[in-house]
Amino acid sequence: MPPPPPRAPPPRSKPPAPIDRLYGDDIHLDRPEVNLSESLGRIPGIVAQNRQNYAQDLQISSRGFGARSAFGIRGLRLLVDGIPASMPDGQGQVSNIDLGSADRIEVLRGPFAVMYGNASGGVINVFTRDGSSERGIEGRLEAGPFGTQRESIEAGTRSGGMDWLASGAHFETDGFRDHSAATRDQANAKLRFGLGGDNLLTLVATAFDSPNTQDPLGLTRAQMEADPTQAVANAYTYDTRKSIRQNQGGATLEHRLDSGTIAFTAYGGQRAVTQYLSIPLFVQTSSPTQSGGVVDLDRNYGGGGLRHRSGRAWPASASQHHGSSGASPPEPRRRRAPRWAWSAGCTGDPDSPNSRPYRRPRPRRRRTGWA
């Protein structure tokens, strides 16, 4: 028997790395679009723990990298439209990512994450929708128990050689536990237009504000069994809370070559964090090196990058921005009918007197043998 023919090597534009992509309904359908843990749970090797504590954000690990992070996300590189969402020190936050306007999420796991910087665990790249794919206005209203509600609005269109997309959202909740209320306001804008020839310029801007997010702190097992909705006494004594405000903007200039594309990205932003911790006063005054019970961090950051991609063509929505005049031919006007969608659900309380205890079904025995 002759040996099988050798396997053809993959194209150079496709690295031999595990990459998973989430689209459309995987991100938006029947999901509140508040945390990345709503979608990342279905990706193998990724663990996204939602502590339901908006003052501490998510804990995301990839193949174990980032599992020991007490707060924030480490070991993973976070990108939004090609702009790093991770700080220069390696720590990242995902609370400022607007999932309502996200088109897809790509997750790269393994050592090939070094192609995007100093991240050994993986890369999470979120791409915002273009205005050419979202013509019109879309609104969304969600409500749930514990005073939870979210309102969002999104608008976008394409005109000639330019398209734009803008979105805004407001989220607030009283929290399942006492002293766990949170409020989030965020806005996102994206503008793309052709500069003539083979050049495409993309401008993005984001704003995020989460003032006075309450932190109920952790419970012991005895406290949880007694009342899982309670907050510890120190949470009230020190009024533990956290405020985040972040503004960021960036620009990407892409040029199409015969062998691919080359892109230059520049970005800058400002992030302010104020957090009140439950550190007793005698501990704060016990040592002159003690940092105290309040974290007040205000930083400005910026950066740039140059990337070359070979063997890949322009996306279909972006190719219409290019040409000798930088404008696409006019399209016939189409009247879009409004789209409506609704969903409902119910849940039960296992401690309710009307609930039935779950019993494991008894396996049915089947006799086998010769006739």
QUITAHU-V166791 format. One record per residue. N is the residue number from 0. RES is the residue in one small letter. PHI is phi in whole degrees, 0 to 359 (none if undefined). PSI is psi in degrees with one decimal (* if undefined). NEAR is the number of other ideal C-beta (glycine too) atoms within 8 Angstrom. Layout:
n-><N/N>
res-><RES/RES>
phi-><PHI/PHI>
psi-><PSI/PSI>
near-><NEAR/NEAR>
This chain:
n-><0/1/2/3/4/5/6/7/8/9/10/11/12/13/14/15/16/17/18/19/20/21/22/23/24/25/26/27/28/29/30/31/32/33/34/35/36/37/38/39/40/41/42/43/44/45/46/47/48/49/50/51/52/53/54/55/56/57/58/59/60/61/62/63/64/65/66/67/68/69/70/71/72/73/74/75/76/77/78/79/80/81/82/83/84/85/86/87/88/89/90/91/92/93/94/95/96/97/98/99/100/101/102/103/104/105/106/107/108/109/110/111/112/113/114/115/116/117/118/119/120/121/122/123/124/125/126/127/128/129/130/131/132/133/134/135/136/137/138/139/140/141/142/143/144/145/146/147/148/149/150/151/152/153/154/155/156/157/158/159/160/161/162/163/164/165/166/167/168/169/170/171/172/173/174/175/176/177/178/179/180/181/182/183/184/185/186/187/188/189/190/191/192/193/194/195/196/197/198/199/200/201/202/203/204/205/206/207/208/209/210/211/212/213/214/215/216/217/218/219/220/221/222/223/224/225/226/227/228/229/230/231/232/233/234/235/236/237/238/239/240/241/242/243/244/245/246/247/248/249/250/251/252/253/254/255/256/257/258/259/260/261/262/263/264/265/266/267/268/269/270/271/272/273/274/275/276/277/278/279/280/281/282/283/284/285/286/287/288/289/290/291/292/293/294/295/296/297/298/299/300/301/302/303/304/305/306/307/308/309/310/311/312/313/314/315/316/317/318/319/320/321/322/323/324/325/326/327/328/329/330/331/332/333/334/335/336/337/338/339/340/341/342/343/344/345/346/347/348/349/350/351/352/353/354/355/356/357/358/359/360/361/362/363/364/365/366/367/368/369/370>
res-><m/p/p/p/p/p/r/a/p/p/p/r/s/k/p/p/a/p/i/d/r/l/y/g/d/d/i/h/l/d/r/p/e/v/n/l/s/e/s/l/g/r/i/p/g/i/v/a/q/n/r/q/n/y/a/q/d/l/q/i/s/s/r/g/f/g/a/r/s/a/f/g/i/r/g/l/r/l/l/v/d/g/i/p/a/s/m/p/d/g/q/g/q/v/s/n/i/d/l/g/s/a/d/r/i/e/v/l/r/g/p/f/a/v/m/y/g/n/a/s/g/g/v/i/n/v/f/t/r/d/g/s/s/e/r/g/i/e/g/r/l/e/a/g/p/f/g/t/q/r/e/s/i/e/a/g/t/r/s/g/g/m/d/w/l/a/s/g/a/h/f/e/t/d/g/f/r/d/h/s/a/a/t/r/d/q/a/n/a/k/l/r/f/g/l/g/g/d/n/l/l/t/l/v/a/t/a/f/d/s/p/n/t/q/d/p/l/g/l/t/r/a/q/m/e/a/d/p/t/q/a/v/a/n/a/y/t/y/d/t/r/k/s/i/r/q/n/q/g/g/a/t/l/e/h/r/l/d/s/g/t/i/a/f/t/a/y/g/g/q/r/a/v/t/q/y/l/s/i/p/l/f/v/q/t/s/s/p/t/q/s/g/g/v/v/d/l/d/r/n/y/g/g/g/g/l/r/h/r/s/g/r/a/w/p/a/s/a/s/q/h/h/g/s/s/g/a/s/p/p/e/p/r/r/r/r/a/p/r/w/a/w/s/a/g/c/t/g/d/p/d/s/p/n/s/r/p/y/r/r/p/r/p/r/r/r/r/t/g/w/a>
phi-><none/289/292/293/294/295/287/290/292/291/298/294/282/244/288/284/224/286/234/245/232/243/234/38/297/295/253/251/293/56/232/287/60/251/233/294/296/295/247/286/296/271/270/294/85/251/241/243/265/265/278/53/232/288/276/241/60/275/240/244/229/236/54/94/288/95/289/265/285/288/208/72/239/231/86/234/260/252/228/230/56/80/258/299/261/271/286/301/278/98/275/229/230/248/293/271/275/272/285/296/257/283/269/202/232/250/236/251/247/105/291/290/294/294/294/251/133/277/225/269/268/163/226/244/242/254/246/276/296/268/295/291/260/223/265/117/237/229/237/213/228/228/215/205/290/62/66/271/206/215/240/215/218/215/217/189/194/231/221/63/262/222/221/216/215/224/213/212/211/230/228/209/205/275/87/293/261/293/56/223/289/213/221/224/232/214/220/216/219/219/229/229/204/277/259/93/71/245/245/225/247/238/245/228/212/225/219/219/216/226/273/52/282/283/242/281/65/273/247/282/294/295/294/293/292/286/200/290/268/280/245/291/296/294/295/278/297/257/47/296/198/213/235/229/222/219/234/212/217/201/218/230/250/249/232/272/249/294/258/155/224/233/227/243/236/226/211/197/191/220/227/236/231/230/225/257/259/264/262/302/294/293/286/294/261/284/219/292/268/292/282/98/253/232/259/233/241/229/223/248/218/189/180/202/202/230/223/239/241/247/74/233/270/295/299/299/287/273/293/284/274/249/151/293/254/76/228/266/295/295/255/295/288/239/266/266/282/295/251/237/212/218/211/216/201/216/219/238/258/295/270/288/293/272/278/257/292/279/240/289/296/281/296/274/272/231/274/240/168/274/285>
psi-><123.9/151.2/152.5/151.9/151.9/145.3/137.2/136.7/150.2/157.2/152.0/-21.9/-8.0/102.7/149.8/68.4/147.4/118.6/126.5/144.9/139.7/132.4/160.8/-109.1/-26.1/-20.1/-36.0/-37.0/121.7/32.7/141.8/-10.6/42.7/-42.0/148.2/-21.0/-17.6/-29.8/-31.8/-13.4/-20.0/-3.5/125.9/141.6/-8.4/128.0/117.2/106.5/116.2/109.2/0.1/32.1/101.1/-7.6/-10.3/-4.5/-173.9/162.1/112.2/131.7/147.1/112.0/35.8/-21.5/125.8/-3.4/-23.0/6.9/122.8/-32.6/154.8/-175.0/123.0/154.1/-7.6/147.0/127.4/129.7/142.7/112.0/38.3/-2.2/128.1/133.0/-3.3/142.0/164.3/-25.4/1.7/-11.4/140.4/155.2/142.6/1.0/-24.4/4.5/126.4/100.7/-20.5/-31.2/11.4/134.5/-43.1/161.6/124.4/134.6/120.1/126.1/146.1/-175.6/-14.5/-2.0/-15.2/-13.7/-19.0/4.6/-164.8/72.8/116.2/-16.9/-37.5/-175.5/134.7/114.2/119.4/129.9/130.0/146.8/153.1/158.0/-25.2/-20.9/-2.3/80.5/121.5/-162.8/136.8/132.4/154.5/136.1/128.0/144.5/149.8/-174.7/170.1/33.6/27.9/130.6/151.7/128.9/137.9/153.0/145.0/138.3/147.6/159.1/174.7/136.6/111.2/-123.0/25.1/143.3/153.0/155.7/133.3/141.2/153.9/150.1/148.2/129.6/137.4/150.9/148.9/-17.1/149.7/-36.1/163.2/149.7/47.5/27.3/148.9/149.9/135.9/134.2/129.4/151.2/148.4/139.0/142.7/130.5/130.2/138.2/150.0/143.9/11.0/147.8/-127.1/34.9/140.2/128.5/130.1/126.4/133.2/147.9/137.8/150.5/136.7/135.5/123.0/87.9/138.3/53.0/119.0/144.9/111.3/-5.0/174.9/157.2/149.6/170.5/-38.2/-40.4/-38.2/-41.2/-30.5/-47.2/100.5/-12.2/-3.4/161.4/147.6/162.2/-34.7/-24.2/-35.6/-36.6/-45.2/1.9/58.7/129.2/169.2/137.1/134.4/135.4/125.2/131.2/135.8/144.7/153.6/165.3/142.0/125.1/118.4/139.7/129.8/130.5/172.1/-30.0/4.1/-143.8/154.1/135.9/137.6/130.3/136.2/140.3/163.1/157.6/177.3/133.0/128.4/129.0/129.4/121.1/132.8/120.7/163.6/57.5/121.3/154.2/-36.6/-27.6/-38.2/-32.3/3.0/-23.9/140.4/-16.0/-1.0/131.1/-13.6/-172.1/7.4/128.6/118.2/95.6/123.7/119.9/148.8/140.2/163.3/169.0/-174.8/167.6/154.5/126.4/140.0/129.6/129.1/147.6/16.6/137.3/169.4/147.9/156.6/-37.7/-27.9/-25.3/-20.9/-6.8/-8.0/157.9/-176.7/-31.5/-4.3/12.7/148.2/155.2/149.3/145.4/153.0/141.3/130.6/134.8/118.7/133.1/145.1/142.6/131.6/145.0/140.0/155.4/152.3/158.6/171.5/159.3/163.0/157.6/116.1/-19.6/1.7/143.5/-17.0/-5.7/152.1/140.2/143.9/130.1/134.7/126.7/141.9/129.6/140.1/130.0/139.3/128.8/129.7/153.3/-176.7/141.5/*>
near-><2/3/4/4/4/4/4/4/4/6/6/6/8/6/5/5/8/7/8/9/8/13/8/7/6/8/15/8/7/4/9/9/11/8/9/13/11/12/12/14/8/6/9/4/8/13/7/12/8/7/7/8/8/13/12/7/11/13/11/16/14/15/9/7/11/14/8/4/11/3/5/8/16/9/13/18/14/14/13/12/12/11/12/9/12/12/9/5/4/10/9/13/11/14/11/12/11/13/14/11/12/13/9/11/14/12/16/13/14/9/5/9/16/9/5/9/8/6/14/8/13/17/13/15/11/13/10/14/12/14/15/9/9/13/9/8/6/8/8/10/7/9/6/7/4/8/8/12/11/15/10/12/11/15/11/15/10/10/5/7/11/11/15/11/16/11/14/11/15/10/11/11/11/7/14/6/11/8/12/15/11/13/11/14/11/12/11/15/11/16/11/14/11/13/8/7/7/6/12/15/12/12/10/16/10/15/10/13/10/14/7/7/14/13/13/14/10/4/9/6/6/6/10/9/6/6/6/7/6/11/10/11/5/9/15/8/7/11/7/15/11/13/12/14/10/13/10/13/11/14/11/13/11/12/10/10/8/2/5/11/11/11/13/9/14/9/13/10/11/10/12/11/11/10/10/10/9/11/8/6/6/6/8/10/6/6/4/3/4/9/4/6/9/8/8/6/8/7/8/6/10/8/9/8/7/8/8/8/10/8/8/7/4/9/6/6/9/12/9/10/13/13/8/5/6/12/8/9/4/5/6/4/4/5/4/6/4/4/4/4/4/4/5/4/5/4/4/6/6/5/4/7/3/3/9/3/4/4/4/4/4/4/4/4/4/4/4/3/4/2/2>
